[in-house]
Amino acid sequence: MAVASTSPLSAKPATAPSPPAPGSGLLALGVRRAPATAAWRRLRVEAIRTQREKQRAEVPVEESAPARDAAAPLAGNGAGAGADGSVVPSSDDSWVVKLEQSFNIFATDSVIMVLKGVYGDRYYARFFALETIARVPYFAFISVLHLYATFGWWRRADYIKVHFAQSWNEFHHLLIMEELGGDSLWFDCFLARFMAFFYYFMTVAMYMLSPRMAYHFSECVERHAYSTYDEFLKLHEEELKRLPAPEAALNYYMNEDLYLFDEFQASRTPGSRRPKIDNLYDVFVNIREDEAEHCKTMKTCQTHGNLRSPHSTPNCLEDDTECVIPENDCEGIVDCVKKSLTK
């Protein structure tokens, strides 16, 4: 195996010479960890895991909605995944939907080619760019929904809650990649943020014209992210298992308050998924599974009005009309204006 300086899993360059690696091909991140810090983190993880097991034993999880099959994380009707993890257009929808999906797939494949050509096997820099781009749609959706709410066109809180939780999840993926050194080069940061800047306005325009198309585009991006992390895990499993988890990953996945972690997984019962973090391999496994959950949530959103927060519970009796809050919604700016004029 190659030495640390030639390993494709390179992190931020150290300012001082690093001590000899205990093995070979290890990340500089893993080499620079102080023994006391590593021991403290192991104790912290064990304490959190023990506390979780105690809570599960004392308070059983109440299932408010069934969890989907975890063995096929990206299965579903409509647009599906090809053999290489890419998205293929669905065969049972109208020509408008097929046209939207074909454009989304072409645009996604074009961006993927650029990322592969620029970053090559610099995985952490590539992941940094991918996570910078992947979180953009969620706060673009929130921006548009807040605009609709200002005009009284939108009153569905579930969408805003879930999309915020999705952006929060992707934000922590980004923090992990930054800690691993994905943002060490100025050019990498510039390119990722340059693409994200234009992607935001493109997503806002697309979401206002056709929410279904915008959700499908985001699904394409998340499918690519899933297949990218899956391939990375298969290629570097043994090396990743010898490296410690970044602080950002422990702070997010091992946090005692995982409300927002449950919130973005619309297909799961809250509390049904609790990550195990022992090393860097576990971190990337959980990031990959997060991307699968984003895919399923985006698939759900493509059917208008189909998304519900995993924590949603009825606040009042359905037959109590005085207690029911009207949930105004619309499918794009044209539908919003039409509904406002016909009221």
C-alpha positions as CSV (number, residue, x, y, z in Angstrom):
1,M,0.0,0.0,0.0
2,A,1.2,3.5,-0.7
3,V,2.6,5.7,2.0
4,A,0.6,8.5,3.5
5,S,1.8,11.2,1.2
6,T,0.5,9.4,-1.9
7,S,-2.7,8.1,-0.5
8,P,-5.8,9.2,-2.3
9,L,-7.3,9.8,1.2
10,S,-5.3,13.0,1.8
11,A,-6.4,15.6,4.4
12,K,-5.3,19.1,5.2
13,P,-1.5,19.5,5.0
14,A,0.2,19.8,8.4
15,T,2.3,22.8,9.1
16,A,4.9,20.6,10.9
17,P,6.2,17.2,9.9
18,S,3.9,14.4,11.0
19,P,5.3,11.5,13.1
20,P,5.7,8.2,11.3
21,A,2.4,6.6,10.6
22,P,1.6,3.5,12.6
23,G,0.4,1.7,9.5
24,S,0.6,2.7,5.9
25,G,-1.7,4.8,3.7
26,L,-3.4,6.5,6.7
27,L,-4.9,9.9,6.6
28,A,-2.9,12.7,8.1
29,L,-6.0,13.5,10.2
30,G,-5.7,10.1,11.9
31,V,-1.9,10.5,12.5
32,R,-2.3,13.9,14.1
33,R,-4.7,12.8,16.7
34,A,-3.3,13.1,20.2
35,P,-3.6,9.8,22.2
36,A,-5.4,11.5,25.0
37,T,-7.9,13.1,22.7
38,A,-8.6,9.8,20.9
39,A,-9.1,8.1,24.3
40,W,-11.4,10.8,25.5
41,R,-13.5,10.4,22.3
42,R,-13.7,6.7,22.7
43,L,-15.0,7.1,26.3
44,R,-17.4,9.8,25.1
45,V,-18.8,7.5,22.4
46,E,-19.2,4.6,24.9
47,A,-20.9,6.8,27.4
48,I,-23.4,8.0,24.8
49,R,-24.0,4.5,23.5
50,T,-24.7,3.2,27.1
51,Q,-27.1,6.1,27.7
52,R,-29.0,5.3,24.5
53,E,-29.3,1.6,25.4
54,K,-30.6,2.5,28.8
55,Q,-33.2,4.9,27.3
56,R,-34.4,2.3,24.8
57,A,-34.8,-0.2,27.6
58,E,-36.8,2.2,29.8
59,V,-38.9,3.9,27.1
60,P,-40.0,1.8,24.1
61,V,-40.3,3.6,20.8
62,E,-43.9,4.3,19.8
63,E,-44.3,3.7,16.1
64,S,-46.6,6.3,14.6
65,A,-45.8,5.3,11.0
66,P,-44.1,2.2,9.5
67,A,-40.5,2.4,8.3
68,R,-39.8,1.4,4.8
69,D,-37.6,-1.4,3.7
70,A,-34.1,-0.5,4.6
71,A,-32.6,-3.2,2.4
72,A,-33.6,-1.3,-0.8
73,P,-32.9,2.3,0.1
74,L,-33.4,3.7,-3.4
75,A,-36.2,1.5,-4.6
76,G,-39.4,3.2,-5.8
77,N,-41.7,3.6,-8.7
78,G,-41.4,6.3,-11.3
79,A,-37.9,7.4,-12.1
80,G,-35.4,4.7,-11.1
81,A,-31.7,4.0,-10.8
82,G,-29.6,2.4,-13.5
83,A,-27.0,-0.2,-13.0
84,D,-24.4,2.4,-12.2
85,G,-26.6,4.3,-9.7
86,S,-27.6,7.0,-12.3
87,V,-31.2,8.0,-12.7
88,V,-33.2,6.9,-15.7
89,P,-36.5,8.5,-16.8
90,S,-39.8,6.9,-15.7
91,S,-41.8,5.0,-18.4
92,D,-45.3,5.5,-17.0
93,D,-45.7,9.3,-16.8
94,S,-46.8,12.1,-19.2
95,W,-44.5,13.6,-21.8
96,V,-44.2,16.7,-19.6
97,V,-42.8,14.7,-16.7
98,K,-40.5,12.7,-19.0
99,L,-39.2,16.0,-20.5
100,E,-38.5,17.4,-17.0
101,Q,-36.8,14.2,-15.9
102,S,-34.7,14.0,-19.0
103,F,-33.5,17.6,-18.6
104,N,-32.7,16.9,-14.9
105,I,-30.7,13.8,-15.7
106,F,-28.7,15.5,-18.4
107,A,-27.9,18.4,-16.2
108,T,-26.9,16.2,-13.3
109,D,-24.7,14.0,-15.5
110,S,-23.0,17.1,-16.9
111,V,-22.2,18.4,-13.4
112,I,-20.9,14.9,-12.4
113,M,-18.5,14.9,-15.4
114,V,-17.1,18.3,-14.3
115,L,-16.6,17.2,-10.7
116,K,-14.9,13.9,-11.8
117,G,-12.7,15.8,-14.2
118,V,-11.6,18.5,-11.8
119,Y,-11.2,16.4,-8.6
120,G,-10.3,13.0,-9.8
121,D,-9.3,10.8,-6.9
122,R,-9.1,13.8,-4.4
123,Y,-12.1,12.4,-2.6
124,Y,-12.5,14.8,0.3
125,A,-12.3,17.8,-2.0
126,R,-14.9,16.2,-4.3
127,F,-17.1,15.4,-1.3
128,F,-16.7,19.0,-0.1
129,A,-18.0,20.3,-3.5
130,L,-20.8,17.7,-3.5
131,E,-22.0,18.6,-0.1
132,T,-21.8,22.3,-0.8
133,I,-24.0,21.8,-3.8
134,A,-26.4,19.2,-2.3
135,R,-27.6,21.4,0.5
136,V,-28.5,24.3,-1.8
137,P,-32.0,23.1,-2.9
138,Y,-33.3,22.7,0.6
139,F,-32.9,26.3,1.6
140,A,-34.0,27.4,-1.9
141,F,-37.2,25.5,-1.3
142,I,-37.6,27.2,2.1
143,S,-37.0,30.6,0.6
144,V,-39.8,30.1,-1.9
145,L,-42.2,28.7,0.6
146,H,-41.6,31.6,3.0
147,L,-42.3,34.0,0.1
148,Y,-45.6,32.1,-0.6
149,A,-46.4,32.3,3.1
150,T,-45.9,36.0,3.0
151,F,-48.7,36.4,0.4
152,G,-50.9,33.9,2.2
153,W,-50.4,31.2,-0.5
154,W,-48.8,28.6,1.7
155,R,-49.6,27.3,5.2
156,R,-48.1,23.8,5.2
157,A,-45.5,23.8,8.0
158,D,-44.4,20.2,7.4
159,Y,-42.6,21.1,4.2
160,I,-40.6,23.9,5.8
161,K,-39.7,21.7,8.8
162,V,-38.5,18.8,6.8
163,H,-36.5,20.9,4.3
164,F,-34.8,22.7,7.1
165,A,-33.9,19.4,8.7
166,Q,-32.5,18.3,5.3
167,S,-30.4,21.4,5.0
168,W,-29.2,20.9,8.6
169,N,-28.1,17.3,7.8
170,E,-26.2,18.4,4.7
171,F,-24.6,21.2,6.6
172,H,-23.1,18.7,9.0
173,H,-21.9,16.6,6.1
174,L,-20.1,19.7,4.9
175,L,-18.6,20.3,8.3
176,I,-17.2,16.7,8.3
177,M,-15.6,17.2,4.9
178,E,-14.1,20.5,6.0
179,E,-12.6,18.8,9.0
180,L,-11.2,16.1,6.7
181,G,-9.5,18.7,4.6
182,G,-11.8,19.0,1.6
183,D,-11.6,22.8,1.7
184,S,-7.8,23.0,2.0
185,L,-7.3,24.5,-1.5
186,W,-8.7,27.9,-2.4
187,F,-9.7,26.8,-5.9
188,D,-11.8,23.9,-4.6
189,C,-13.7,26.3,-2.3
190,F,-14.2,28.8,-5.1
191,L,-15.5,26.3,-7.6
192,A,-17.9,24.6,-5.2
193,R,-19.3,27.9,-4.0
194,F,-19.4,29.4,-7.5
195,M,-21.6,26.4,-8.7
196,A,-23.7,26.6,-5.5
197,F,-24.4,30.3,-6.1
198,F,-25.9,29.8,-9.5
199,Y,-27.5,26.5,-8.5
200,Y,-29.5,28.4,-5.8
201,F,-31.1,30.8,-8.2
202,M,-31.7,28.0,-10.8
203,T,-33.4,25.9,-8.1
204,V,-35.6,28.9,-7.0
205,A,-36.7,29.5,-10.5
206,M,-37.3,25.8,-11.2
207,Y,-39.2,25.4,-7.9
208,M,-41.5,28.3,-8.6
209,L,-42.3,27.0,-12.1
210,S,-42.6,23.3,-11.3
211,P,-42.0,21.9,-7.7
212,R,-42.2,18.4,-9.1
213,M,-39.3,19.1,-11.4
214,A,-37.2,20.7,-8.7
215,Y,-37.7,17.8,-6.3
216,H,-36.8,15.3,-9.0
217,F,-33.6,17.3,-9.8
218,S,-32.7,17.1,-6.1
219,E,-33.4,13.4,-6.1
220,C,-30.9,13.0,-9.0
221,V,-28.2,14.8,-7.1
222,E,-28.9,12.7,-3.9
223,R,-28.8,9.5,-5.9
224,H,-25.4,10.4,-7.3
225,A,-24.2,11.2,-3.8
226,Y,-25.4,7.8,-2.5
227,S,-23.6,5.9,-5.3
228,T,-20.4,8.0,-4.9
229,Y,-20.2,7.3,-1.1
230,D,-21.1,3.6,-1.7
231,E,-18.3,3.2,-4.2
232,F,-15.8,5.1,-1.9
233,L,-16.7,2.8,1.0
234,K,-16.1,-0.4,-1.1
235,L,-12.7,0.9,-2.3
236,H,-11.3,2.1,1.0
237,E,-13.1,0.0,3.7
238,E,-10.1,-1.3,5.5
239,E,-8.2,2.0,5.5
240,L,-11.2,3.9,6.8
241,K,-11.8,1.5,9.6
242,R,-8.4,2.3,11.0
243,L,-9.1,6.1,11.2
244,P,-10.9,7.9,14.0
245,A,-14.2,9.7,13.5
246,P,-14.1,13.6,13.0
247,E,-15.3,15.7,15.9
248,A,-18.1,17.1,13.7
249,A,-19.5,13.6,13.1
250,L,-19.5,12.8,16.8
251,N,-21.2,16.1,17.6
252,Y,-24.0,15.4,15.1
253,Y,-24.6,11.6,15.0
254,M,-23.9,11.0,18.7
255,N,-25.9,14.0,20.0
256,E,-28.5,13.4,22.7
257,D,-31.0,15.5,20.9
258,L,-31.6,14.0,17.4
259,Y,-35.0,15.6,16.7
260,L,-33.7,17.2,13.4
261,F,-31.9,14.0,12.5
262,D,-35.3,12.2,12.6
263,E,-37.1,15.0,11.0
264,F,-35.5,14.8,7.5
265,Q,-36.2,11.0,7.3
266,A,-39.8,11.3,6.2
267,S,-40.0,7.5,5.5
268,R,-39.0,6.4,9.0
269,T,-40.5,6.4,12.4
270,P,-38.7,8.8,14.7
271,G,-36.1,7.1,16.8
272,S,-35.9,4.0,14.5
273,R,-32.4,4.8,13.2
274,R,-29.6,5.6,15.6
275,P,-26.1,5.8,14.1
276,K,-23.1,3.8,15.4
277,I,-19.9,5.7,15.2
278,D,-16.6,3.9,16.0
279,N,-14.4,5.0,13.2
280,L,-14.3,7.0,9.9
281,Y,-15.8,4.1,8.0
282,D,-18.9,4.3,10.2
283,V,-19.1,8.0,9.5
284,F,-19.2,7.5,5.7
285,V,-21.7,4.6,6.1
286,N,-24.1,7.0,7.9
287,I,-23.5,9.8,5.4
288,R,-24.4,7.3,2.6
289,E,-27.5,6.2,4.4
290,D,-28.5,9.9,4.9
291,E,-28.3,10.4,1.2
292,A,-30.7,7.4,0.7
293,E,-33.2,9.0,3.1
294,H,-32.9,12.3,1.2
295,C,-33.7,10.4,-2.0
296,K,-36.8,8.8,-0.5
297,T,-38.0,12.2,0.9
298,M,-37.5,13.9,-2.5
299,K,-39.4,11.1,-4.1
300,T,-42.3,11.6,-1.7
301,C,-42.3,15.3,-2.4
302,Q,-42.9,14.8,-6.2
303,T,-46.5,13.9,-5.4
304,H,-48.1,17.2,-4.3
305,G,-49.2,17.3,-0.7
306,N,-47.8,13.9,0.1
307,L,-45.0,15.0,2.5
308,R,-45.6,14.8,6.3
309,S,-43.2,15.5,9.1
310,P,-42.3,12.3,10.9
311,H,-43.2,14.1,14.2
312,S,-46.6,15.3,12.9
313,T,-49.5,14.5,15.3
314,P,-53.1,15.6,15.2
315,N,-53.5,18.7,17.4
316,C,-57.3,18.4,17.6
317,L,-60.2,16.3,16.6
318,E,-60.9,16.3,12.9
319,D,-64.6,17.0,13.4
320,D,-63.8,20.2,15.4
321,T,-63.9,22.7,12.5
322,E,-63.0,25.6,14.8
323,C,-59.7,23.9,15.7
324,V,-58.6,23.1,12.2
325,I,-56.0,25.5,10.7
326,P,-56.4,25.8,6.9
327,E,-53.4,24.5,5.0
328,N,-53.2,26.6,1.9
329,D,-50.8,25.4,-0.7
330,C,-50.1,25.6,-4.5
331,E,-48.0,23.9,-7.2
332,G,-45.8,26.7,-8.4
333,I,-46.2,30.4,-8.9
334,V,-48.8,30.2,-11.6
335,D,-51.1,28.0,-9.5
336,C,-50.6,30.3,-6.5
337,V,-51.6,33.4,-8.5
338,K,-54.6,31.6,-10.0
339,K,-55.9,30.4,-6.6
340,S,-55.4,33.9,-5.1
341,L,-57.5,35.4,-7.9
342,T,-60.3,32.9,-7.7
343,K,-60.8,33.2,-4.0
